[in-house]
Amino acid sequence: MDALSHKDLPPAPTRARKNCIELYNITRVSYADALDLQLQLHAKCVAGEIFGALMLLEHDPVITKGVKTGPGNVLASSQILQNQGVELVDTDRGGDVTYHGPGQLVGYPIFPIRRMGGDLHAYLRTLEQCIIDVLDEYDLEGHRNGPAGVWVGDRKVCSIGVAIRKWVTYHGFALNIAPNMSHFNLINPCGLASSQLTSMKELLGDAPSMDSVKAACIRAFERNFDVKIHPAEEGSV
């Protein structure tokens, strides 16, 4: 699904305020609970009850398998994963296998794809640009390198894997701030060797705070997607 015709898209929401994105700023949450919230917000976006939403959070340690996960890319046995407190989950997002855990900023944009003219590739490139802009605030030069994601030099610092249903996106990105990098040795992350990954802490020598990176992310999303992001009302889901 590379490009979508405007005539194939649903009508714009009539009850939601255009370009207004609800922010769900969450500390740490299980993958299952985060997915449940994603799907609730996705349904509200499809129904036109909200224009869109952005979830920013940290996950409990989990390995997620995308629809393109290659055989053998999960290197650890189920017993080893259990011993290290790492969950293993199948997902419907794009991409290969990846790891999420504390110290990693995960973002789930639930956006109507018509915001990008119905072009999923343009959406992915804009998502990458947001991360590049975040890194730039810390004097790190991020760049694209073929597959979806963001690199600094020859090492990947941010993974991206998205899905789209009824022209609304979900899943998103994972930016390594200061995660337990040894957990990446449990997998071939996104088909790469763990030695090809890095974090902001490794690049800077010290980790910026999660709150400061979240704030930079919000600024980048507002600028690149031309939206206004505001905290979701309590009890809105």
N, C-alpha and C positions, 0 to 999 in steps of 0.2 A: 504494500500500500504506500506508494511513493508520493502520489499527488491526488488530491481530491477535487472534484468539480464543485464549484459554489452551489450549483443547482441541486447537488446531492446532499447538501448540508441542511440540518434542521433549522427552523426559524430561531432568531435570537430570543433569549429569555425576555419575557415581558414583566416579570415580577422582580427580577434581580437588577441591581444597579450596575450599569455597564462599566467595565474596567475596574470594578471594586473587588479585591481579592481578600478573603478572610484568612487571617493568620492563626494557625494552631501551633503555639510555641510550647513544646513538650520536652520534659527533661529526659527521662529514660523510660522505655516502654518495650514490652515484648513484641516480637514481629507479628504475632497473631492479633494482638490488640490494635496495633497500628494499621494492619491491613483491614480490620473491621471498620475502623474510622475512615480509612480511605474510601472504602466501598460505600459507606453512608454518604460521604461528601460527594462522591462520584454520582450517586443516584440523585442527590439534590441539585447538582449542576445540570445533569441531563434533564431534570424536570423543570429547570429554570428558576428554582427557588433561591439559588445563589449564582453569581456569575462565575466564581471560581474560588479555589482555596489553595493555601500553601501550608504544608505541615513541615516543621523543622524539629528534629528530634535526635536522640541517641537510642540505639537498640541494645537490648541484652545480647550477649554473644550469640551469633547465629550465622550459619552458612546457607545462602539461598542459591538455588539452581534455576537459571533462566531457561528459556525454551531451546536455546542453542548449546546447552551444556554438553561438552564432549565426554565420551566415555573415559573414565579414569581420571577426570579432573578433580574429583574429591579423593585426596590421597590418604586420608585417615580413616580407620575403621570406625564403625559405630561405637565400639567400646572406648576408643581413644577420645572421640568427641564427647561421649558421656562423662568420661573422667575429667575432661577439661571444661565441662559445663557449657559446651557449644551445641546448639540445636541445629538440625538439618531440615530445610524446608524446600519443597518444590513450589515454584511460582510460575505465573503466566507472563512475566515481563520478558523483554528481549534480552539478548546477551547470554553469556556463559555463567559459570559459577563465581560467586564473590562472597566476601565475609563482611559482616557488620558487627560493630561492638562499641562499647564505651570509648570515648575519645575520637569518634568519627561523627561528623555532621551528616545526617541523612536528610534529604529534602524530597518531599512528595508534592509536586505541583499537580493540582486537579484543575486543568484548564480546558476550556472549549477550543478545539483545534482550529476553529474558524478565526481565532485571534491571530493565527499565522497564515490566513488565507487558505486553510485546508491542506497545507504542505507540512507533512510530518518531518521531512528532512530539515526544513527551515526551523521548525520548532527545536529539533535536536541541536542544530548549530547555535541557536540563540541560548539554549540551556548551557551549552559549553562556554559561550561568551560570558554568561553570568559568572561562572566559576573562574574564568580567566581574569575578569574584573575584580573578583574577590581577592585572588592571589596578588594582583597588582597593588592592592592597598597595603600589602606586606612586602612590597618590592620583590616579588617573585614573578618571573616571566613564564606564564603558562602558555601552552600552545596545543593545537590539535595534532593528532598523529594517526590519521587513518580511521581506525575503529572509534566508535563513540567513547568519549572520555577526554580528560585533560592531563597533559604531561608537563613536567618541568625538567628540561634537559631530556635525558633518555629514560626517565622514570615516571611512571604513572602515579598521579596523586589523587585523581578523582575518577571513579567509575560511574557510568551512566547506563541505565537500562530502563526503558519505558514501555508502556502498553497503551493502547487506545481502544476504547469501546464506545460505540454510539457517538463517535467524534469528540469524546472527552478523554483527556490523558490521565494516567495515574502511574504509580511507581515513579522513579526519578533518578537522583544522584546520591553518591556517597563520597564525601570529601574527607580524606585522612588528615586529621589535625594532630592527634597524639594517641592513636589506638595501640593496642598490643600487637605489634608487627609480627611477632612470632606466630600468631594465629593464622597468618596468611600462608605459613608453611604447611598447613593442613590441606591446602588446595593448590591447584594451578589457577590462580585468580584470573578470570576472564580469559583463560587459555594462556596466560603469561606465567613465567617463572616468578616466584615471590621476590627474587633479587631485583626484578624490574619495577618494583613498587617503592614508594616513598611516602613520607608524611610531612606536614608543615613543620613539625618539631624537628625532624631530621634535617630539613632544608634551612631552618632558621637558627637551630641550636637551642631554641626554647619554644614552647608551645604557646600560641596566643590563646586567650580565653575563648571558650565556646560562645559566650554571649557576644564578644566582639566580632567573631566570624559570622554569627547569625545576623548581626546588625549590618555587616558588609554585604551579606547575601541579600537581605531585604532591599538595600539600596540598589544593588545590581539588578534584581528582578524588576523593580519599579522602573528603572531606566531602560532596560533592554526590551521588556515586554510592554512598556507604556501603560502600566497599571498603577493603582493605588492600593497599598496593602495596609490593612487595619486589623487589630486584634478581634478575633471572633467573640461574639457575645457569649457570656457564660450560659451554659445549658442550651446552646443553639443546635446541638446534635443529640 
